[in-house]
């Protein structure tokens, strides 16, 4: 199972990869980076992408609270459900498309209460978005945070 550096190096091996990072969306800090940053500074990119990830993970429009009929239909935390939904982050990934590239944010599930995601920046001309999503899912599932 790869650690942070190995995971980011594997992400950078994807066609069209320009940069990759593991980011804590609660603090906006990059836990690891590889390659380039769209703005020239990995910490700025981490803070900006963390805002987007935080919005998607916390706003009910993107990650609706589950209801529990046993409690009068009230909202329950979305870490799995009695309705048969799998456990894990309420949002799997986010994709932002720009004129020159793709930004894929993949939320990482951990055994502890974490708020981290993988951010991959792909060149639009050379990147393969489907392959990137598939590989990031596998990397996120195998990532060992130390």
OpenMM code with the backbone's topology and positions (N, CA, C; nanometers):
from openmm import Vec3, app, unit

residues = "UNK UNK UNK UNK UNK UNK UNK UNK UNK UNK UNK UNK UNK UNK UNK UNK UNK UNK UNK UNK UNK UNK UNK UNK UNK UNK UNK UNK UNK UNK UNK UNK UNK UNK UNK UNK UNK UNK UNK UNK UNK UNK UNK UNK UNK UNK UNK UNK UNK UNK UNK UNK UNK UNK UNK UNK UNK UNK UNK UNK UNK UNK UNK UNK UNK UNK UNK UNK UNK UNK UNK UNK UNK UNK UNK UNK UNK UNK UNK UNK UNK UNK UNK UNK UNK UNK UNK UNK UNK UNK UNK UNK UNK UNK UNK UNK UNK UNK UNK UNK UNK UNK UNK UNK UNK UNK UNK UNK UNK UNK UNK UNK UNK UNK UNK UNK UNK UNK UNK UNK UNK UNK UNK UNK UNK UNK UNK UNK UNK UNK UNK UNK UNK UNK UNK UNK UNK UNK UNK UNK UNK UNK UNK UNK UNK UNK".split()
positions = [
    Vec3(0.0842, -0.1175, 0.0000),
    Vec3(0.0000, 0.0000, 0.0000),
    Vec3(0.0891, 0.1243, 0.0000),
    Vec3(0.0637, 0.2136, -0.0943),
    Vec3(0.1511, 0.3297, -0.1067),
    Vec3(0.1248, 0.4363, -0.0012),
    Vec3(0.2311, 0.5074, 0.0332),
    Vec3(0.2202, 0.6236, 0.1179),
    Vec3(0.1922, 0.7454, 0.0310),
    Vec3(0.1977, 0.8623, 0.0890),
    Vec3(0.1627, 0.9858, 0.0181),
    Vec3(0.2525, 1.0084, -0.1031),
    Vec3(0.3833, 1.0030, -0.0857),
    Vec3(0.4749, 1.0317, -0.1968),
    Vec3(0.4577, 0.9338, -0.3115),
    Vec3(0.4457, 0.8052, -0.2789),
    Vec3(0.4286, 0.7043, -0.3843),
    Vec3(0.2966, 0.7236, -0.4572),
    Vec3(0.1933, 0.7569, -0.3828),
    Vec3(0.0614, 0.7804, -0.4419),
    Vec3(0.0659, 0.8971, -0.5402),
    Vec3(0.1301, 1.0052, -0.5007),
    Vec3(0.1381, 1.1232, -0.5878),
    Vec3(0.2238, 1.0948, -0.7110),
    Vec3(0.3305, 1.0168, -0.6945),
    Vec3(0.4128, 0.9803, -0.8106),
    Vec3(0.3336, 0.8946, -0.9091),
    Vec3(0.2511, 0.8038, -0.8568),
    Vec3(0.1667, 0.7230, -0.9449),
    Vec3(0.0645, 0.8098, -1.0173),
    Vec3(0.0092, 0.9072, -0.9488),
    Vec3(-0.0860, 0.9989, -1.0119),
    Vec3(-0.0174, 1.0787, -1.1225),
    Vec3(0.1066, 1.1187, -1.0990),
    Vec3(0.1803, 1.1966, -1.1989),
    Vec3(0.2162, 1.1134, -1.3218),
    Vec3(0.2093, 0.9818, -1.3109),
    Vec3(0.2391, 0.8950, -1.4256),
    Vec3(0.1218, 0.8871, -1.5230),
    Vec3(0.0076, 0.9410, -1.4859),
    Vec3(-0.1085, 0.9395, -1.5757),
    Vec3(-0.0850, 1.0316, -1.6948),
    Vec3(-0.1383, 0.9964, -1.8124),
    Vec3(-0.1214, 1.0821, -1.9302),
    Vec3(-0.1777, 1.2221, -1.9057),
    Vec3(-0.0981, 1.3224, -1.9353),
    Vec3(-0.1416, 1.4611, -1.9227),
    Vec3(-0.1336, 1.5194, -1.7832),
    Vec3(-0.0838, 1.4446, -1.6852),
    Vec3(-0.0757, 1.4960, -1.5489),
    Vec3(0.0214, 1.6128, -1.5414),
    Vec3(-0.0239, 1.7228, -1.4834),
    Vec3(0.0607, 1.8407, -1.4651),
    Vec3(0.1014, 1.8576, -1.3193),
    Vec3(0.0110, 1.8209, -1.2279),
    Vec3(0.0400, 1.8348, -1.0861),
    Vec3(-0.0553, 1.7509, -1.0035),
    Vec3(-0.0123, 1.7165, -0.8829),
    Vec3(-0.0941, 1.6370, -0.7926),
    Vec3(-0.0653, 1.6796, -0.6492),
    Vec3(-0.1658, 1.6636, -0.5650),
    Vec3(-0.1485, 1.6983, -0.4242),
    Vec3(-0.2451, 1.6174, -0.3388),
    Vec3(-0.2075, 1.5974, -0.2152),
    Vec3(-0.2973, 1.5443, -0.1138),
    Vec3(-0.3240, 1.6606, -0.0197),
    Vec3(-0.4509, 1.6959, -0.0037),
    Vec3(-0.4875, 1.8179, 0.0677),
    Vec3(-0.5836, 1.7861, 0.1823),
    Vec3(-0.5630, 1.8515, 0.2946),
    Vec3(-0.6568, 1.8458, 0.4065),
    Vec3(-0.7557, 1.9598, 0.3864),
    Vec3(-0.8819, 1.9266, 0.3567),
    Vec3(-0.9762, 2.0332, 0.3252),
    Vec3(-1.0249, 2.1096, 0.4473),
    Vec3(-1.0033, 2.0597, 0.5676),
    Vec3(-1.0443, 2.1363, 0.6850),
    Vec3(-0.9458, 2.2492, 0.7152),
    Vec3(-0.8180, 2.2277, 0.6845),
    Vec3(-0.7172, 2.3312, 0.7105),
    Vec3(-0.6707, 2.4023, 0.5833),
    Vec3(-0.6903, 2.3388, 0.4672),
    Vec3(-0.6427, 2.3967, 0.3416),
    Vec3(-0.4945, 2.3745, 0.3181),
    Vec3(-0.4327, 2.2835, 0.3949),
    Vec3(-0.2894, 2.2589, 0.3811),
    Vec3(-0.2618, 2.1385, 0.2918),
    Vec3(-0.1571, 2.1502, 0.2114),
    Vec3(-0.1129, 2.0382, 0.1288),
    Vec3(-0.0294, 1.9443, 0.2157),
    Vec3(-0.0664, 1.8175, 0.2189),
    Vec3(0.0090, 1.7178, 0.2945),
    Vec3(0.1218, 1.6593, 0.2111),
    Vec3(0.1123, 1.6761, 0.0794),
    Vec3(0.2142, 1.6303, -0.0138),
    Vec3(0.1828, 1.6857, -0.1509),
    Vec3(0.2865, 1.7114, -0.2304),
    Vec3(0.2664, 1.7656, -0.3655),
    Vec3(0.3661, 1.7026, -0.4616),
    Vec3(0.3292, 1.7065, -0.5898),
    Vec3(0.4184, 1.6605, -0.6962),
    Vec3(0.3856, 1.7394, -0.8226),
    Vec3(0.4845, 1.7618, -0.9053),
    Vec3(0.4621, 1.8315, -1.0304),
    Vec3(0.4431, 1.9807, -1.0122),
    Vec3(0.3652, 2.0391, -1.1025),
    Vec3(0.3425, 2.1837, -1.1047),
    Vec3(0.2159, 2.2214, -1.0286),
    Vec3(0.1993, 2.3516, -1.0092),
    Vec3(0.0772, 2.4074, -0.9535),
    Vec3(0.0186, 2.5021, -1.0587),
    Vec3(-0.1136, 2.5044, -1.0744),
    Vec3(-0.1730, 2.5939, -1.1748),
    Vec3(-0.1416, 2.7414, -1.1517),
    Vec3(-0.1160, 2.7787, -1.0266),
    Vec3(-0.0867, 2.9192, -0.9962),
    Vec3(0.0588, 2.9400, -0.9554),
    Vec3(0.1404, 2.8360, -0.9663),
    Vec3(0.2818, 2.8479, -0.9335),
    Vec3(0.3156, 2.8234, -0.7884),
    Vec3(0.2152, 2.8020, -0.7046),
    Vec3(0.2383, 2.7819, -0.5615),
    Vec3(0.1426, 2.6736, -0.5120),
    Vec3(0.1976, 2.5606, -0.4673),
    Vec3(0.1145, 2.4484, -0.4234),
    Vec3(0.0273, 2.4829, -0.3034),
    Vec3(0.0755, 2.5643, -0.2127),
    Vec3(-0.0037, 2.5983, -0.0933),
    Vec3(-0.1259, 2.6823, -0.1296),
    Vec3(-0.1110, 2.7737, -0.2254),
    Vec3(-0.2253, 2.8531, -0.2706),
    Vec3(-0.3278, 2.7634, -0.3384),
    Vec3(-0.2798, 2.6745, -0.4234),
    Vec3(-0.3705, 2.5816, -0.4911),
    Vec3(-0.4420, 2.4937, -0.3898),
    Vec3(-0.3704, 2.4461, -0.2872),
    Vec3(-0.4319, 2.3624, -0.1844),
    Vec3(-0.5431, 2.4381, -0.1118),
    Vec3(-0.5166, 2.5621, -0.0755),
    Vec3(-0.6171, 2.6419, -0.0049),
    Vec3(-0.7396, 2.6662, -0.0924),
    Vec3(-0.7179, 2.6949, -0.2190),
    Vec3(-0.8299, 2.7218, -0.3095),
    Vec3(-0.9126, 2.5968, -0.3378),
    Vec3(-0.8467, 2.4843, -0.3616),
    Vec3(-0.9217, 2.3614, -0.3870),
    Vec3(-0.9909, 2.3111, -0.2607),
    Vec3(-0.9332, 2.3401, -0.1442),
    Vec3(-0.9959, 2.3008, -0.0179),
    Vec3(-1.1303, 2.3707, 0.0002),
    Vec3(-1.1392, 2.4950, -0.0426),
    Vec3(-1.2671, 2.5672, -0.0341),
    Vec3(-1.3744, 2.4985, -0.1182),
    Vec3(-1.3376, 2.4565, -0.2370),
    Vec3(-1.4306, 2.3859, -0.3251),
    Vec3(-1.4713, 2.2516, -0.2645),
    Vec3(-1.3746, 2.1770, -0.2142),
    Vec3(-1.4025, 2.0467, -0.1535),
    Vec3(-1.4909, 2.0618, -0.0303),
    Vec3(-1.4623, 2.1618, 0.0507),
    Vec3(-1.5408, 2.1850, 0.1716),
    Vec3(-1.6863, 2.2151, 0.1356),
    Vec3(-1.7073, 2.2973, 0.0347),
    Vec3(-1.8437, 2.3296, -0.0075),
    Vec3(-1.9180, 2.2044, -0.0534),
    Vec3(-1.8535, 2.1227, -0.1332),
    Vec3(-1.9185, 2.0017, -0.1842),
    Vec3(-1.9476, 1.9022, -0.0722),
    Vec3(-1.8587, 1.8913, 0.0244),
    Vec3(-1.8751, 1.7931, 0.1309),
    Vec3(-1.9741, 1.8380, 0.2378),
    Vec3(-1.9915, 1.9682, 0.2542),
    Vec3(-2.0741, 2.0172, 0.3633),
    Vec3(-2.2118, 2.0663, 0.3226),
    Vec3(-2.2290, 2.1128, 0.1997),
    Vec3(-2.3588, 2.1658, 0.1584),
    Vec3(-2.4522, 2.0540, 0.1168),
    Vec3(-2.5749, 2.0584, 0.1671),
    Vec3(-2.6708, 1.9527, 0.1399),
    Vec3(-2.7059, 1.9390, -0.0079),
    Vec3(-2.6868, 2.0424, -0.0865),
    Vec3(-2.7140, 2.0329, -0.2303),
    Vec3(-2.6256, 1.9280, -0.2966),
    Vec3(-2.5046, 1.9107, -0.2461),
    Vec3(-2.4094, 1.8159, -0.3041),
    Vec3(-2.4022, 1.6866, -0.2253),
    Vec3(-2.4176, 1.6957, -0.0953),
    Vec3(-2.4079, 1.5784, -0.0086),
    Vec3(-2.5277, 1.5785, 0.0852),
    Vec3(-2.6451, 1.5396, 0.0339),
    Vec3(-2.7666, 1.5482, 0.1157),
    Vec3(-2.7577, 1.4626, 0.2418),
    Vec3(-2.8128, 1.5169, 0.3480),
    Vec3(-2.8207, 1.4405, 0.4721),
    Vec3(-2.9200, 1.3275, 0.4503),
    Vec3(-2.8893, 1.2133, 0.5075),
    Vec3(-2.9791, 1.0994, 0.4948),
    Vec3(-3.0881, 1.1109, 0.5994),
    Vec3(-3.2030, 1.0560, 0.5699),
    Vec3(-3.3116, 1.0574, 0.6667),
    Vec3(-3.3287, 0.9187, 0.7242),
    Vec3(-3.3704, 0.9146, 0.8481),
    Vec3(-3.3882, 0.7887, 0.9190),
    Vec3(-3.5341, 0.7786, 0.9617),
    Vec3(-3.6112, 0.6900, 0.8970),
    Vec3(-3.7519, 0.6772, 0.9322),
    Vec3(-3.7730, 0.6407, 1.0794),
    Vec3(-3.6774, 0.5729, 1.1420),
    Vec3(-3.6903, 0.5344, 1.2823),
    Vec3(-3.6867, 0.6557, 1.3748),
    Vec3(-3.6330, 0.7663, 1.3257),
    Vec3(-3.6253, 0.8886, 1.4064),
    Vec3(-3.7140, 0.9979, 1.3490),
    Vec3(-3.8292, 0.9597, 1.2975),
    Vec3(-3.9245, 1.0576, 1.2465),
    Vec3(-3.8805, 1.1239, 1.1187),
    Vec3(-3.7926, 1.0605, 1.0425),
    Vec3(-3.7483, 1.1182, 0.9161),
    Vec3(-3.6408, 1.2226, 0.9311),
    Vec3(-3.5860, 1.2380, 1.0508),
    Vec3(-3.4827, 1.3382, 1.0727),
    Vec3(-3.3524, 1.3020, 1.0055),
    Vec3(-3.2684, 1.4015, 0.9852),
    Vec3(-3.1394, 1.3799, 0.9200),
    Vec3(-3.0457, 1.3027, 1.0116),
    Vec3(-2.9671, 1.2164, 0.9515),
    Vec3(-2.8638, 1.1421, 1.0229),
    Vec3(-2.7326, 1.1626, 0.9517),
    Vec3(-2.6205, 1.1440, 1.0175),
    Vec3(-2.4918, 1.1584, 0.9499),
    Vec3(-2.4825, 1.0637, 0.8316),
    Vec3(-2.4087, 1.1049, 0.7282),
    Vec3(-2.4014, 1.0250, 0.6056),
    Vec3(-2.2765, 0.9399, 0.5994),
    Vec3(-2.2502, 0.8601, 0.6992),
    Vec3(-2.1350, 0.7698, 0.6997),
    Vec3(-2.1790, 0.6274, 0.6704),
    Vec3(-2.2816, 0.6117, 0.5949),
    Vec3(-2.3404, 0.4811, 0.5675),
    Vec3(-2.4866, 0.4976, 0.5949),
    Vec3(-2.5673, 0.4012, 0.5569),
    Vec3(-2.7078, 0.4260, 0.5752),
    Vec3(-2.7851, 0.2994, 0.5981),
    Vec3(-2.8988, 0.3175, 0.6631),
    Vec3(-2.9895, 0.2061, 0.6795),
    Vec3(-3.0626, 0.1805, 0.5487),
    Vec3(-3.0565, 0.2726, 0.4545),
    Vec3(-3.1226, 0.2560, 0.3248),
    Vec3(-3.0356, 0.1785, 0.2274),
    Vec3(-2.9206, 0.1293, 0.2723),
    Vec3(-2.8361, 0.0463, 0.1874),
    Vec3(-2.7274, 0.1199, 0.1121),
    Vec3(-2.7089, 0.2487, 0.1379),
    Vec3(-2.6007, 0.3208, 0.0715),
    Vec3(-2.4681, 0.2818, 0.1346),
    Vec3(-2.3621, 0.2749, 0.0554),
    Vec3(-2.2330, 0.2373, 0.1114),
    Vec3(-2.1783, 0.3438, 0.2057),
    Vec3(-2.0958, 0.2996, 0.2986),
    Vec3(-2.0294, 0.3925, 0.3898),
    Vec3(-1.9218, 0.4675, 0.3137),
    Vec3(-1.8806, 0.5808, 0.3663),
    Vec3(-1.7732, 0.6572, 0.3040),
    Vec3(-1.8086, 0.8031, 0.2926),
    Vec3(-1.7219, 0.8790, 0.2280),
    Vec3(-1.7477, 1.0217, 0.2124),
    Vec3(-1.8763, 1.0440, 0.1330),
    Vec3(-1.9512, 1.1488, 0.1647),
    Vec3(-2.0766, 1.1739, 0.0937),
    Vec3(-2.0553, 1.2115, -0.0530),
    Vec3(-1.9392, 1.2646, -0.0853),
    Vec3(-1.9049, 1.2991, -0.2230),
    Vec3(-1.7842, 1.2143, -0.2612),
    Vec3(-1.7881, 1.1520, -0.3780),
    Vec3(-1.6749, 1.0699, -0.4220),
    Vec3(-1.5666, 1.1552, -0.4869),
    Vec3(-1.6058, 1.2315, -0.5892),
    Vec3(-1.5076, 1.3170, -0.6541),
    Vec3(-1.5749, 1.4384, -0.7153),
    Vec3(-1.4937, 1.5386, -0.7455),
    Vec3(-1.5370, 1.6613, -0.8120),
    Vec3(-1.4502, 1.6792, -0.9351),
    Vec3(-1.5105, 1.7285, -1.0410),
    Vec3(-1.4346, 1.7562, -1.1631),
    Vec3(-1.4626, 1.9000, -1.2037),
    Vec3(-1.3572, 1.9759, -1.2220),
    Vec3(-1.3680, 2.1125, -1.2715),
    Vec3(-1.2993, 2.1151, -1.4069),
    Vec3(-1.3717, 2.1601, -1.5074),
    Vec3(-1.3183, 2.1670, -1.6436),
    Vec3(-1.2888, 2.3121, -1.6779),
    Vec3(-1.1664, 2.3387, -1.7208),
    Vec3(-1.1295, 2.4724, -1.7673),
    Vec3(-1.0965, 2.4654, -1.9160),
    Vec3(-1.0671, 2.5779, -1.9752),
    Vec3(-1.0326, 2.5788, -2.1177),
    Vec3(-0.9058, 2.5014, -2.1471),
    Vec3(-0.8171, 2.4915, -2.0488),
    Vec3(-0.6881, 2.4263, -2.0742),
    Vec3(-0.6655, 2.2977, -1.9956),
    Vec3(-0.7554, 2.2645, -1.9048),
    Vec3(-0.7291, 2.1458, -1.8251),
    Vec3(-0.8474, 2.0958, -1.7463),
    Vec3(-0.8209, 1.9903, -1.6713),
    Vec3(-0.9179, 1.9294, -1.5812),
    Vec3(-0.8571, 1.9259, -1.4419),
    Vec3(-0.9416, 1.9476, -1.3426),
    Vec3(-0.9023, 1.9322, -1.2037),
    Vec3(-0.9937, 1.8255, -1.1458),
    Vec3(-0.9340, 1.7179, -1.0969),
    Vec3(-1.0113, 1.6090, -1.0376),
    Vec3(-0.9768, 1.6038, -0.8895),
    Vec3(-1.0784, 1.6153, -0.8055),
    Vec3(-1.0613, 1.6057, -0.6609),
    Vec3(-1.1293, 1.4771, -0.6161),
    Vec3(-1.0523, 1.3859, -0.5595),
    Vec3(-1.1043, 1.2572, -0.5138),
    Vec3(-1.0929, 1.2498, -0.3619),
    Vec3(-1.2065, 1.2374, -0.2942),
    Vec3(-1.2075, 1.2295, -0.1484),
    Vec3(-1.1522, 1.0942, -0.1042),
    Vec3(-1.0744, 1.0960, 0.0039),
    Vec3(-1.0078, 0.9763, 0.0545),
    Vec3(-1.0758, 0.9335, 0.1839),
    Vec3(-1.1189, 0.8091, 0.1872),
    Vec3(-1.1776, 0.7533, 0.3088),
    Vec3(-1.0659, 0.6931, 0.3931),
    Vec3(-1.0673, 0.7227, 0.5224),
    Vec3(-0.9650, 0.6691, 0.6122),
    Vec3(-1.0317, 0.6046, 0.7331),
    Vec3(-0.9534, 0.5345, 0.8115),
    Vec3(-1.0056, 0.4697, 0.9316),
    Vec3(-1.0264, 0.5699, 1.0447),
    Vec3(-0.9708, 0.6888, 1.0324),
    Vec3(-0.9909, 0.7924, 1.1322),
    Vec3(-1.0719, 0.9046, 1.0680),
    Vec3(-1.1205, 0.9947, 1.1478),
    Vec3(-1.2041, 1.1039, 1.0980),
    Vec3(-1.1164, 1.2018, 1.0204),
    Vec3(-1.1077, 1.1815, 0.8912),
    Vec3(-1.0198, 1.2657, 0.8114),
    Vec3(-1.0998, 1.3515, 0.7155),
    Vec3(-1.0332, 1.4484, 0.6608),
    Vec3(-1.0939, 1.5364, 0.5619),
    Vec3(-0.9881, 1.5643, 0.4550),
    Vec3(-0.9459, 1.4602, 0.3868),
    Vec3(-0.8420, 1.4749, 0.2856),
    Vec3(-0.8941, 1.4330, 0.1485),
    Vec3(-0.8314, 1.4900, 0.0469),
    Vec3(-0.8645, 1.4540, -0.0900),
    Vec3(-0.7389, 1.4595, -0.1752),
    Vec3(-0.7420, 1.3836, -0.2833),
    Vec3(-0.6366, 1.3888, -0.3843),
    Vec3(-0.6790, 1.4890, -0.4895),
    Vec3(-0.5885, 1.5763, -0.5288),
    Vec3(-0.6150, 1.6723, -0.6357),
    Vec3(-0.5197, 1.6417, -0.7503),
    Vec3(-0.5760, 1.6172, -0.8673),
    Vec3(-0.4955, 1.5922, -0.9865),
    Vec3(-0.5300, 1.6973, -1.0901),
    Vec3(-0.4266, 1.7644, -1.1428),
    Vec3(-0.4443, 1.8633, -1.2474),
    Vec3(-0.3949, 1.8013, -1.3766),
    Vec3(-0.4856, 1.7944, -1.4759),
    Vec3(-0.4547, 1.7330, -1.6048),
    Vec3(-0.4570, 1.8359, -1.7161),
    Vec3(-0.3677, 1.8203, -1.8117),
    Vec3(-0.3698, 1.8999, -1.9336),
    Vec3(-0.4882, 1.8518, -2.0172),
    Vec3(-0.5669, 1.9437, -2.0683),
    Vec3(-0.6874, 1.9059, -2.1423),
    Vec3(-0.6553, 1.8340, -2.2732),
    Vec3(-0.5483, 1.8731, -2.3391),
    Vec3(-0.5136, 1.8127, -2.4680),
    Vec3(-0.4618, 1.6696, -2.4533),
    Vec3(-0.3895, 1.6415, -2.3458),
    Vec3(-0.3247, 1.5112, -2.3294),
    Vec3(-0.3885, 1.4220, -2.2232),
    Vec3(-0.4704, 1.4788, -2.1365),
    Vec3(-0.5261, 1.4029, -2.0256),
    Vec3(-0.6429, 1.3153, -2.0671),
    Vec3(-0.6595, 1.2066, -1.9952),
    Vec3(-0.7712, 1.1145, -2.0151),
    Vec3(-0.8521, 1.1168, -1.8859),
    Vec3(-0.9642, 1.1882, -1.8890),
    Vec3(-1.0433, 1.2096, -1.7687),
    Vec3(-1.0980, 1.0793, -1.7110),
    Vec3(-1.1462, 0.9899, -1.7957),
    Vec3(-1.2005, 0.8623, -1.7471),
    Vec3(-1.0919, 0.7793, -1.6791),
    Vec3(-0.9770, 0.7711, -1.7417),
    Vec3(-0.8659, 0.6956, -1.6831),
    Vec3(-0.8212, 0.7598, -1.5514),
    Vec3(-0.8161, 0.8915, -1.5478),
    Vec3(-0.7741, 0.9621, -1.4261),
    Vec3(-0.8700, 0.9329, -1.3111),
    Vec3(-0.9997, 0.9367, -1.3365),
    Vec3(-1.0974, 0.9069, -1.2308),
    Vec3(-1.0809, 0.7637, -1.1807),
    Vec3(-1.0632, 0.6727, -1.2733),
    Vec3(-1.0475, 0.5312, -1.2375),
    Vec3(-0.9224, 0.5094, -1.1514),
    Vec3(-0.8093, 0.5659, -1.1948),
    Vec3(-0.6835, 0.5487, -1.1209),
    Vec3(-0.6859, 0.6217, -0.9862),
    Vec3(-0.7448, 0.7416, -0.9816),
    Vec3(-0.7510, 0.8127, -0.8540),
    Vec3(-0.8350, 0.7365, -0.7518),
    Vec3(-0.9416, 0.6729, -0.7979),
    Vec3(-1.0227, 0.5915, -0.7067),
    Vec3(-0.9365, 0.4800, -0.6467),
    Vec3(-0.8624, 0.4109, -0.7322),
    Vec3(-0.7755, 0.3021, -0.6844),
    Vec3(-0.6666, 0.3553, -0.5916),
    Vec3(-0.6076, 0.4693, -0.6256),
    Vec3(-0.5035, 0.5270, -0.5402),
    Vec3(-0.5591, 0.5685, -0.4053),
    Vec3(-0.6781, 0.6298, -0.4041),
    Vec3(-0.7395, 0.6734, -0.2796),
    Vec3(-0.7729, 0.5541, -0.1903),
    Vec3(-0.8185, 0.4451, -0.2508),
    Vec3(-0.8519, 0.3255, -0.1738),
    Vec3(-0.7290, 0.2580, -0.1149),
    Vec3(-0.6153, 0.2682, -0.1832),
    Vec3(-0.4938, 0.2022, -0.1354),
    Vec3(-0.4009, 0.2910, -0.0555),
    Vec3(-0.4315, 0.4199, -0.0459),
    Vec3(-0.3429, 0.5136, 0.0221),
    Vec3(-0.3339, 0.4849, 0.1712),
    Vec3(-0.2110, 0.4826, 0.2196),
    Vec3(-0.1857, 0.4660, 0.3630),
    Vec3(-0.1328, 0.5987, 0.4156),
    Vec3(-0.2091, 0.6609, 0.5047),
    Vec3(-0.1664, 0.7873, 0.5636),
    Vec3(-0.0880, 0.7579, 0.6899),
    Vec3(0.0364, 0.8088, 0.6938),
    Vec3(0.1255, 0.7823, 0.8083),
    Vec3(0.1531, 0.9090, 0.8845),
] * unit.nanometer
topology = app.Topology()
chain = topology.addChain("A")
for resn in residues:
    res = topology.addResidue(resn, chain)
    for name in ("N", "CA", "C"):
        topology.addAtom(name, app.Element.getBySymbol(name[0]), res)
